[in-house]
């Protein structure tokens, strides 16, 4: 452990030479809400600007992915899942691009000193939920068939990185109850319209390759239930972790008051 800490400390020192500046204090939260070692949190926060940029570029890639990856400017410009949906449904469909947008903007807001607790909560929920939902779906529900190997593993690994990003946010966010309520509403609403109540031509979950059958999509297959169940579990998990983080932060502040 001492060696690992030493290596981590040296990595942080190298990063700090190029990305200096003050960091939010580490409050010594328990591992169940703050699983990353402090040096890794520090590295992630020091790299906030490039990490935000990578996430926002990922947002653009995600919308390109959901629009059927058009390769030229000939109409229609929007194909794929977005092209098949009404315009009003667009905010409900590209969940992962929205999550990378939330974390990218959350880091920007922190660096600029903006008060955006609702945005930090949305970023936390989005990174937990989509960071863990997509690898589950790719590995357990869809499998590697029907997609290029590089894209299959890129989707898995990039989304797992999102889950890690979630555990940077506690350093600069308070997870206020109103902010958590905003995130619970948004992601709970998404669960409903993605899987359970068809609105605006839904369901609006990411197309599952395991649901693709001759003639279209079959939402009665077990793949649909597996994806839906895991989505709901992750919304509950994110809610628990956000509120537990708030409780642990309040306990430590009261102890030092």
N, C-alpha and C positions, 0 to 999 in steps of 0.2 A: 504494500500500500504506500509506504514511504517513497518508493521508487516511482510509482505512478504519479504521486503528488508532485514529486520533483520534476518529472518530465512535463506534467501539466503546467507547473509554475514556469518552466523555461519557455514553453510554447506561448503562454500568456505574455511573458516578458518580451518576446520577439514581436508579437502582435502589437503590444503597447508602444513599442518604439515608433511605429508608423501610424497607429490609431490611438492616440493618447486621450486625455480628458478625464473628468470625474465620472464615476459610476455610481448608481444607486447602491446603498448599503445592502449587504447580504444579511438577512435577518435570522439566519440559522433555522429556517423552517425544517420540519421533519421530512424525511426522504419520500414519504408517500405523496406529498404535494410538491416537493422540489427535488426530483431524483437526480438531476445533473450535478456533478461536482462543481464547486464554486469557481474553479479556474476556467471550466468550460462555459459556465454562465458569463463570466467576465469576457472571455474571448468573443462569444456571440454578441454581447452588448457592445464591445469595442468595434466590432465589424458591422454595426447596425446599418450604416449607410449602404455598403455593398450588399448586405443580406436583404435589405429592403429593395434594392434595385433588382436583385436576382428574382425575388418574389413577384415584383411588378412585371418583369419580363415574362415570368411564368404565367402571369395572368393573361398576357397577350397571347402566349402560346396556347393556353387553355381555351380561350375564345376561338382561336383559329382551329383548334381540335374539334370543338363542338359545332363549328360552322362547316364541318366536312373537309377541312384543310384545302380550301380553294387555292390553286396554284397560278391563277391568272386573274385579270380584271374583267373578264367576260362575264356577263350575267348568266345565272344568278350569283351574286357575291356571297350570299349566305345559303349554304346547303346543309347537309347533315342533320343532326337532331334539332338545331336551332331553326334551320330552314323549314322543317316540317311542323314547327310550332307557331302559334299566333304570337304576335309581337308582345302582348301583355304578359305572356308566360316566360319571356326571356330571363327575367331576374330569378326565376325558380329553377332553371335548368343547369347552368354551369356552376355547380356547387364548389368544386375544387378551385377554379379560377377566382371565384368570389372569396374563398378562404385565403388564397395567396394575396389577393388584393387587401383584405382586412389586415393581415400580419404586416405586409409591406407598409401600409398607411399607419398602422399602429406604431411601428418603429420610427417612422418619420415624425409622427405626432409627439412621441417621447423626446426625440432629439431636438425638436423645435420648441419644446416646452408647452405644447398645447394641452388643454384639459379635455381629454376625449376618453373618459372611462368606458362609455358605451362601445367605442371602437375597440378598446383593449379587450373587453369581454367578448365581442364578436370574433376577434382574432384568436383568442384562446379557444373558444368553442370550435371555430372552424378548423384550427390546426389539429386539435384532438380528434374531432369527428372525421374529417376527410383524410387526415393523416393515418388513421387506423382503419377506416372503412374501405378505402381503395385497395390496400394490400390484401385485406381479407377477401374482397370480391375477386381480385385477380388470382389469388392463390387457391381459394377454396371454391368459389362459384364459377368463374369463367374458365380458368386454366389458360395456358399459353396459346391455344389454337386460334387461328384467325387473325393474328396480329404479329407484326414484326418482332423478333426477339429483343432488339435494342429498345423498342418502344415499351414492350411488356415490362422489362426490368427497370427502365427509366421511370415508368409510372409507379412501380412498387417502391423503389429506393427514394425517389424524390418525395413521395408522400410520407414515408417514414421520417424523412428529414423534417417535414412539416410538424410531425408529432413532437419531435425534439424542440423545435422552435417555440412551441407552446409554453415550455417551462423556462423561458426567458422572461415572460411577461410579468410574473409575480414580482420581479425586482423593481418595476416602475409603475405597476397598477395596484389599485386598492381592492378591486373586485367588489365595488359597492353593490348593494342589493338592487337599486334601480338598473344599474348597468347589466348585472346578471339577468335581471328580468327581461331586458331587451333581447339578450342573446338566447334565452330560453324560448321566448316567443318566436323569434325568427327561425331557429332551428327546429323547434317543435312544429311550427307551421309547415316548414319544408318537409318534415317527416309525413305529415298528414297528406299534403298534396302530391308528394312523391310516390306514396304507396297505397293510401287508404281511401281517399276521396278524390275522384276525378273532376278536376276543374280546368277550364281553359284547354281542353283537349288532352289532359293528362292521362295516366300518371307522368310525372316529370322527373323521375330518377334517371341517372345516367343509364343509357341503354346497356343492358347486360347481354353479352354475347351468348350466354347460356339460355336466354329467352328467345333468341332468334330462331324461328322455324320457317318452314316453307309458307310463304304468303304473308309474313310479317312477324309480330311479336306475340308471344303467349305468356300473359301475366299470371296464368294459373299454375305455372310450373313451380316446383320447390325453390328454384333459384330466386324467384321474387320474394318468397317468404324469408329465405335466409338473408337476403340483402336488407329487407325491411326490418327484420328482428335486430340485426346488428346495428343498423342506423339508430333505432330507438334506444338500444343499450348504450350506445356511445353518447347520445344526447343526455341520458341520465348520468353517465359517468362524468361528462364535462360539467354538468350542474353540480354534482357532488364535489368534484375537485375544486371548482371555483369557490363554492361556499366554504369548503373546508380550508382553503387557502386564506380566505378572509378571516375566518375564526382564528386560525393559527397566528396570523399577523396581528389581530387585535389582542390576543393573549399576550404576545410579546411586548406590545406597546404598553399595555396596562402594567406589566411586570416591571417595566423600566420607568414608569411615570412617577 
